[in-house]
Amino acid sequence: MKFLENQLKLAPTGIAVGQNKGHVVTKRAKVVRHSNRKGYLSQKVKAVRAVVRETCGFTAYERRIMEILKGGGNNPQKRAYKYAKMKLGAHVRARSKVKEMEDALAKASIKKTKA
């Protein structure tokens, strides 16, 4: 419902009651702050991470996650999530790490079939 209310909201009319109640004002443009860039992946950082991944490979817990995913058994993805969450401490980070490891496994299998 909140979404619909925001869509239907019109400019204030200056009347104290009703759907468009409120004082008529001119909207100020928001200032673009540098802090809005927080979390944005720059090209430089992306390149550095790629070089580090290429030279150092995967960490021990990442290899374990890939092993769990490859091993199968009862719901390997759930076990991989649980292990990643135990190591990383947050559900969202664990989810993204398991996705990253699945992508790495898929990339390796494609590379293996081509060779």
Z-matrix of the N, CA and C atoms (Angstrom, degrees):
N
C 1 1.444
C 2 1.517 1 111.29
N 3 1.326 2 116.24 1 -34.36
C 4 1.460 3 120.21 2 -178.98
C 5 1.526 4 109.96 3 -60.37
N 6 1.347 5 115.57 4 -38.24
C 7 1.462 6 120.83 5 -179.73
C 8 1.518 7 110.41 6 -61.05
N 9 1.335 8 116.58 7 -45.68
C 10 1.463 9 120.80 8 -179.40
C 11 1.525 10 111.40 9 -65.45
N 12 1.331 11 116.17 10 -39.21
C 13 1.464 12 119.51 11 178.72
C 14 1.518 13 110.48 12 -61.09
N 15 1.342 14 116.79 13 -40.95
C 16 1.467 15 120.46 14 179.52
C 17 1.522 16 111.16 15 -68.00
N 18 1.336 17 117.39 16 -34.22
C 19 1.459 18 120.72 17 -179.44
C 20 1.534 19 111.28 18 -71.32
N 21 1.349 20 116.05 19 -37.39
C 22 1.454 21 120.60 20 -175.55
C 23 1.526 22 112.89 21 -83.82
N 24 1.314 23 117.43 22 -11.47
C 25 1.461 24 121.52 23 -175.11
C 26 1.536 25 110.09 24 -65.72
N 27 1.326 26 114.88 25 127.28
C 28 1.462 27 121.24 26 178.12
C 29 1.512 28 108.86 27 -108.47
N 30 1.320 29 116.26 28 -178.59
C 31 1.467 30 120.94 29 179.32
C 32 1.527 31 109.71 30 -67.40
N 33 1.335 32 116.86 31 145.37
C 34 1.467 33 119.80 32 178.50
C 35 1.522 34 111.85 33 -59.82
N 36 1.321 35 115.62 34 145.04
C 37 1.459 36 120.40 35 -176.59
C 38 1.519 37 113.50 36 -97.45
N 39 1.340 38 116.99 37 -13.86
C 40 1.457 39 119.93 38 -176.60
C 41 1.515 40 111.87 39 93.68
N 42 1.335 41 117.19 40 -3.27
C 43 1.463 42 122.21 41 178.42
C 44 1.530 43 107.96 42 -92.90
N 45 1.324 44 116.89 43 145.36
C 46 1.458 45 121.82 44 -173.81
C 47 1.525 46 113.65 45 -76.67
N 48 1.317 47 118.96 46 -16.06
C 49 1.467 48 121.68 47 -178.46
C 50 1.528 49 110.35 48 -126.68
N 51 1.323 50 115.78 49 163.54
C 52 1.460 51 120.71 50 176.80
C 53 1.515 52 111.65 51 105.27
N 54 1.325 53 114.14 52 178.21
C 55 1.458 54 119.83 53 -175.01
C 56 1.531 55 112.17 54 -67.24
N 57 1.323 56 117.17 55 -35.74
C 58 1.467 57 121.16 56 -177.58
C 59 1.520 58 111.57 57 -106.47
N 60 1.343 59 115.79 58 38.18
C 61 1.464 60 120.02 59 -177.33
C 62 1.527 61 110.02 60 -68.55
N 63 1.299 62 116.13 61 156.22
C 64 1.449 63 120.55 62 175.20
C 65 1.512 64 113.10 63 130.45
N 66 1.318 65 114.04 64 160.48
C 67 1.458 66 121.51 65 -179.56
C 68 1.527 67 109.81 66 -71.42
N 69 1.318 68 117.58 67 139.37
C 70 1.460 69 121.93 68 -179.92
C 71 1.525 70 108.35 69 -77.86
N 72 1.319 71 116.34 70 121.53
C 73 1.464 72 121.42 71 179.23
C 74 1.521 73 108.84 72 -135.65
N 75 1.320 74 114.89 73 160.75
C 76 1.472 75 118.96 74 174.02
C 77 1.526 76 107.83 75 -92.70
N 78 1.314 77 116.66 76 132.70
C 79 1.456 78 121.68 77 -178.30
C 80 1.526 79 109.38 78 -73.44
N 81 1.343 80 114.98 79 137.28
C 82 1.464 81 120.13 80 176.76
C 83 1.516 82 108.81 81 -93.30
N 84 1.322 83 115.39 82 144.55
C 85 1.463 84 119.94 83 178.23
C 86 1.521 85 109.35 84 -71.81
N 87 1.342 86 116.67 85 138.75
C 88 1.457 87 120.17 86 179.23
C 89 1.519 88 110.02 87 -72.53
N 90 1.323 89 115.62 88 140.79
C 91 1.458 90 121.15 89 178.14
C 92 1.534 91 108.19 90 -80.36
N 93 1.318 92 116.54 91 131.17
C 94 1.457 93 120.01 92 177.49
C 95 1.520 94 107.57 93 -79.81
N 96 1.332 95 115.50 94 116.96
C 97 1.457 96 120.57 95 -177.65
C 98 1.525 97 110.17 96 -101.88
N 99 1.313 98 115.15 97 152.70
C 100 1.466 99 120.51 98 178.83
C 101 1.526 100 111.13 99 -65.13
N 102 1.337 101 116.52 100 -28.80
C 103 1.469 102 120.96 101 -178.63
C 104 1.525 103 111.98 102 -65.96
N 105 1.329 104 117.53 103 -17.63
C 106 1.462 105 120.68 104 177.47
C 107 1.526 106 111.63 105 -67.88
N 108 1.317 107 117.62 106 -17.17
C 109 1.468 108 122.06 107 -179.59
C 110 1.534 109 112.18 108 -82.73
N 111 1.333 110 117.36 109 -6.41
C 112 1.467 111 120.90 110 -174.89
C 113 1.528 112 110.50 111 -55.72
N 114 1.328 113 115.86 112 131.00
C 115 1.454 114 120.77 113 179.01
C 116 1.514 115 113.72 114 89.44
N 117 1.325 116 118.64 115 -8.08
C 118 1.465 117 121.98 116 -179.69
C 119 1.521 118 109.41 117 -74.61
N 120 1.323 119 116.78 118 130.07
C 121 1.461 120 121.81 119 -178.18
C 122 1.526 121 109.51 120 -85.33
N 123 1.336 122 116.91 121 112.32
C 124 1.460 123 120.66 122 179.19
C 125 1.523 124 110.33 123 -81.65
N 126 1.306 125 116.62 124 162.66
C 127 1.467 126 121.68 125 -178.78
C 128 1.527 127 111.33 126 -64.31
N 129 1.335 128 115.91 127 -37.02
C 130 1.467 129 120.45 128 -179.43
C 131 1.527 130 110.93 129 -63.47
N 132 1.333 131 116.54 130 -47.77
C 133 1.463 132 121.23 131 -179.59
C 134 1.525 133 110.19 132 -64.40
N 135 1.322 134 116.80 133 -39.39
C 136 1.460 135 121.85 134 179.23
C 137 1.529 136 110.38 135 -61.26
N 138 1.337 137 116.71 136 -44.15
C 139 1.460 138 121.55 137 179.74
C 140 1.527 139 111.47 138 -65.28
N 141 1.331 140 116.56 139 -43.09
C 142 1.467 141 121.27 140 -179.81
C 143 1.522 142 110.22 141 -62.70
N 144 1.338 143 117.34 142 -44.34
C 145 1.462 144 121.09 143 179.16
C 146 1.520 145 111.82 144 -63.05
N 147 1.337 146 116.34 145 -37.23
C 148 1.464 147 120.43 146 178.65
C 149 1.529 148 110.72 147 -65.19
N 150 1.332 149 117.22 148 -41.75
C 151 1.468 150 121.65 149 179.20
C 152 1.528 151 110.12 150 -65.23
N 153 1.326 152 117.13 151 -43.98
C 154 1.466 153 121.15 152 179.39
C 155 1.521 154 110.42 153 -62.75
N 156 1.331 155 117.31 154 -42.95
C 157 1.468 156 121.37 155 179.08
C 158 1.523 157 110.84 156 -62.51
N 159 1.335 158 115.57 157 -40.17
C 160 1.472 159 120.82 158 -178.74
C 161 1.522 160 111.73 159 -68.01
N 162 1.336 161 116.86 160 -40.52
C 163 1.465 162 119.83 161 -176.35
C 164 1.532 163 112.43 162 -81.59
N 165 1.329 164 117.76 163 -39.80
C 166 1.469 165 121.33 164 -173.80
C 167 1.521 166 113.22 165 -95.17
N 168 1.313 167 117.81 166 -23.96
C 169 1.458 168 120.09 167 -177.50
C 170 1.515 169 111.32 168 79.42
N 171 1.324 170 115.69 169 -155.73
C 172 1.459 171 121.72 170 -176.91
C 173 1.520 172 110.83 171 -94.67
N 174 1.332 173 116.12 172 153.07
C 175 1.456 174 120.45 173 176.25
C 176 1.525 175 108.63 174 -77.32
N 177 1.317 176 115.97 175 170.70
C 178 1.460 177 121.01 176 -176.05
C 179 1.531 178 111.42 177 -62.28
N 180 1.340 179 116.97 178 -43.22
C 181 1.465 180 118.09 179 -178.18
C 182 1.529 181 111.72 180 -70.64
N 183 1.353 182 116.84 181 -30.09
C 184 1.470 183 119.82 182 176.10
C 185 1.526 184 110.53 183 -68.01
N 186 1.336 185 116.61 184 -39.61
C 187 1.471 186 120.11 185 176.71
C 188 1.523 187 110.38 186 -63.62
N 189 1.337 188 116.43 187 -37.90
C 190 1.467 189 121.13 188 178.89
C 191 1.524 190 110.63 189 -65.15
N 192 1.335 191 117.15 190 -40.76
C 193 1.470 192 121.32 191 177.57
C 194 1.525 193 110.02 192 -61.50
N 195 1.335 194 116.53 193 -43.90
C 196 1.467 195 120.22 194 179.24
C 197 1.520 196 110.89 195 -65.11
N 198 1.312 197 116.30 196 -36.80
C 199 1.469 198 121.11 197 177.89
C 200 1.531 199 110.58 198 -64.11
N 201 1.323 200 116.50 199 -42.69
C 202 1.472 201 121.28 200 177.54
C 203 1.528 202 109.93 201 -61.83
N 204 1.327 203 116.29 202 -44.10
C 205 1.466 204 120.53 203 -179.02
C 206 1.530 205 111.66 204 -65.64
N 207 1.326 206 116.31 205 -38.80
C 208 1.473 207 120.70 206 179.39
C 209 1.516 208 111.36 207 -72.24
N 210 1.335 209 116.41 208 -36.54
C 211 1.461 210 121.94 209 -172.45
C 212 1.507 211 114.77 210 -63.26
N 213 1.315 212 117.88 211 -27.64
C 214 1.462 213 119.37 212 -178.16
C 215 1.509 214 110.71 213 79.87
N 216 1.327 215 116.49 214 -128.41
C 217 1.460 216 119.86 215 -177.28
C 218 1.511 217 110.60 216 77.46
N 219 1.325 218 115.41 217 -157.19
C 220 1.465 219 120.18 218 -179.11
C 221 1.523 220 110.49 219 -80.21
N 222 1.310 221 115.38 220 108.09
C 223 1.474 222 122.48 221 175.17
C 224 1.537 223 112.08 222 49.18
N 225 1.329 224 117.49 223 71.15
C 226 1.467 225 120.05 224 -176.61
C 227 1.528 226 113.69 225 -63.14
N 228 1.339 227 116.69 226 -30.77
C 229 1.469 228 118.69 227 -179.30
C 230 1.526 229 111.08 228 -66.00
N 231 1.332 230 116.76 229 -39.99
C 232 1.464 231 120.69 230 179.02
C 233 1.528 232 110.40 231 -65.24
N 234 1.334 233 116.69 232 -41.22
C 235 1.460 234 120.26 233 178.73
C 236 1.520 235 110.52 234 -65.46
N 237 1.341 236 116.23 235 -38.41
C 238 1.469 237 120.60 236 177.83
C 239 1.524 238 110.43 237 -64.00
N 240 1.347 239 117.47 238 -41.72
C 241 1.461 240 121.69 239 177.27
C 242 1.524 241 110.87 240 -60.50
N 243 1.328 242 115.79 241 -46.25
C 244 1.464 243 120.02 242 -177.83
C 245 1.525 244 110.79 243 -62.79
N 246 1.333 245 116.06 244 -42.25
C 247 1.468 246 120.22 245 179.54
C 248 1.522 247 110.46 246 -65.67
N 249 1.340 248 116.30 247 -44.95
C 250 1.470 249 120.57 248 -179.51
C 251 1.523 250 110.53 249 -64.11
N 252 1.321 251 117.30 250 -39.03
C 253 1.466 252 120.46 251 179.72
C 254 1.525 253 110.35 252 -65.84
N 255 1.331 254 115.97 253 -37.75
C 256 1.456 255 119.72 254 177.97
C 257 1.537 256 110.40 255 -63.60
N 258 1.321 257 116.80 256 -39.70
C 259 1.463 258 121.31 257 -177.99
C 260 1.523 259 113.26 258 -78.04
N 261 1.348 260 116.80 259 -38.69
C 262 1.463 261 120.98 260 -173.38
C 263 1.527 262 113.58 261 -96.66
N 264 1.327 263 117.28 262 -24.92
C 265 1.452 264 120.59 263 174.11
C 266 1.510 265 116.85 264 88.46
N 267 1.332 266 118.75 265 -6.79
C 268 1.461 267 120.08 266 -179.53
C 269 1.520 268 110.01 267 -137.90
N 270 1.325 269 115.96 268 141.67
C 271 1.465 270 121.41 269 -177.40
C 272 1.529 271 111.69 270 -61.87
N 273 1.322 272 116.61 271 -44.88
C 274 1.472 273 120.77 272 -176.24
C 275 1.528 274 110.33 273 -66.08
N 276 1.332 275 116.83 274 -42.38
C 277 1.466 276 120.03 275 178.50
C 278 1.519 277 110.92 276 -64.95
N 279 1.330 278 116.45 277 -39.52
C 280 1.466 279 120.88 278 179.14
C 281 1.520 280 110.23 279 -64.34
N 282 1.320 281 116.19 280 -42.35
C 283 1.467 282 121.05 281 -179.65
C 284 1.529 283 110.92 282 -61.81
N 285 1.321 284 116.67 283 -45.26
C 286 1.464 285 120.12 284 -179.20
C 287 1.523 286 111.33 285 -69.07
N 288 1.335 287 117.32 286 -34.69
C 289 1.469 288 120.66 287 179.54
C 290 1.526 289 110.86 288 -68.11
N 291 1.338 290 117.11 289 -42.21
C 292 1.470 291 120.29 290 178.18
C 293 1.523 292 109.73 291 -64.20
N 294 1.332 293 117.17 292 -39.81
C 295 1.474 294 120.94 293 177.20
C 296 1.519 295 109.69 294 -61.80
N 297 1.321 296 117.05 295 -43.11
C 298 1.467 297 122.10 296 179.05
C 299 1.532 298 110.75 297 -61.24
N 300 1.335 299 116.58 298 -42.30
C 301 1.467 300 120.94 299 -179.75
C 302 1.529 301 111.36 300 -69.41
N 303 1.344 302 117.20 301 -36.03
C 304 1.466 303 120.84 302 175.42
C 305 1.520 304 110.25 303 -63.05
N 306 1.333 305 116.35 304 -42.54
C 307 1.466 306 120.92 305 178.10
C 308 1.528 307 110.91 306 -63.41
N 309 1.343 308 116.51 307 -39.80
C 310 1.467 309 120.67 308 179.36
C 311 1.527 310 110.40 309 -64.69
N 312 1.337 311 116.51 310 -40.46
C 313 1.467 312 120.36 311 177.58
C 314 1.525 313 111.16 312 -64.76
N 315 1.329 314 116.62 313 -41.82
C 316 1.465 315 121.02 314 179.13
C 317 1.523 316 110.50 315 -63.90
N 318 1.330 317 115.84 316 -42.23
C 319 1.467 318 120.90 317 179.02
C 320 1.526 319 110.83 318 -63.26
N 321 1.344 320 116.14 319 -40.43
C 322 1.471 321 120.88 320 -179.85
C 323 1.511 322 110.74 321 -66.91
N 324 1.340 323 117.02 322 -39.16
C 325 1.464 324 119.81 323 -179.35
C 326 1.530 325 111.27 324 -68.97
N 327 1.340 326 116.57 325 -36.68
C 328 1.471 327 120.44 326 176.39
C 329 1.528 328 109.57 327 -64.91
N 330 1.340 329 116.41 328 -42.98
C 331 1.456 330 121.65 329 179.47
C 332 1.530 331 110.15 330 -63.07
N 333 1.330 332 116.08 331 -37.73
C 334 1.465 333 122.09 332 -178.31
C 335 1.530 334 110.86 333 -68.20
N 336 1.337 335 117.23 334 -40.56
C 337 1.467 336 120.77 335 -179.75
C 338 1.516 337 111.64 336 -69.88
N 339 1.321 338 117.71 337 -32.93
C 340 1.468 339 121.35 338 179.61
C 341 1.526 340 111.07 339 -70.32
N 342 1.328 341 117.28 340 -35.46
C 343 1.463 342 121.22 341 -176.13
C 344 1.513 343 112.65 342 -77.91
